[in-house]
């Protein structure tokens, strides 16, 4: 059975992971950007701006701003849906996969020290 963290341990893990992110060379993402990124990478595609906005309960411009920032970092890409030109599809990138793999490793390593 998995070990359940206490609230204090959970906060310490969250703090330590964020502190390690501040110290490394990876880009800093907002909570909103991280939520969009994790949704794109952990949930089955297709992902659209409209769908992400509905999922996160925010407006489409909020998603667009997050995608603009993450697109500049190469973490996601966008393209028009060939079947419905009104839709913008959000796609995974190799750089985004590597970013999240490193984050997953960091979380795992940090949790082992608790």
HUPEHU-V404059 format. One line per field, one symbol per residue. psi: psi as a letter, one per 30 degrees, with the letter a starting at -180 (. if undefined). Layout:
psi->???
This chain:
psi->kkkkkleeeeeeeeeeeeeeeefaglkkkleeeeeeeeeeffkkllkleeeeeeefhlleeeeeeeeeefeffgfllklkkffjffkkkkllleeeeeeeeeeeeeeeeefff.
